[in-house]
Amino acid sequence: MYTQLCRVHRDGGLLVLLDTPYFAVTDKAGKYEIKDVPAGKYALVAWSEKLKSVKQEATVEAGKAATVDVTMK
């Protein structure tokens, strides 16, 4: 994550650079979906501008939907 100062916007800006096509932005209810992830074990990282980041393991099995619940504090 990269934070950029901005003279136009009081709170600055937020720019996220990712080296993956697998990412999501939550909806208003906090739900998300990442489609077409190949089978395997992954490190799922969730972050927020105001809350502490969370990193947890996620396992995707071929042909099955994976559910990962993330709690941020």
N, C-alpha and C positions, 0 to 999 in steps of 0.2 A: 504494500500500500504506500502511496506517495501523497503527501499533503502539499498543496500549492497555495501560497498566500495570494490574495487577490485584492486589489484596491477598489474594485467595483462592488464586490459582495462582502459584506461585513464578516461573515463567518468563514470566509475563504472558500476553497474548493477541494474536492476530493477526486483523485484520479487513481484508478485501480488498474494495474498492469498484470495480466495473467498469462502464463505460458501453458494454457490448456483451453480446449474448447468446452470443457465440462464445468459449468458454473450456473448459478441461478441468483435471482433477486427475489426475496420473499414478497408475497402479496400483503394486503392490509391485515390479514388474519395470521400472518407469519408462516404461511405454507409455501412450499417450493417444490419444484420438480426439475430433475436433471435427466434428460432423455438420452438414449443410445449409449450409455456407458458400458464399455466392454467388461466381461466378467473379470474379477480379480479383487485384490484387497487394496484399499485406498485410505489415505489420510484426508478426512473431511474437515475443512477449516471454515468456521463461521465467525464473522467479525461484524462489528457495529462501530459507528462513530462514537457512541457513548458508553458501550458496554465492553467488558473484557472478552477478548477472543476465546473461542473454544476450538480445540482440535481433538477429534476422536476417529477411531478406526471404523471404516465402512466396508462391508463385504458384498459384492455383487455376484450373484450366481447366474449362469447363462440361462436365458429364457424366463427369468423370474424378476418380479419387481422387488426392489430392496427398499425398506423403510428405515430411516434414521431420524430419530427424534433428538433435537438439540435444545438444551436449556442454557440460556445466557443469563448472567447476573450482573 
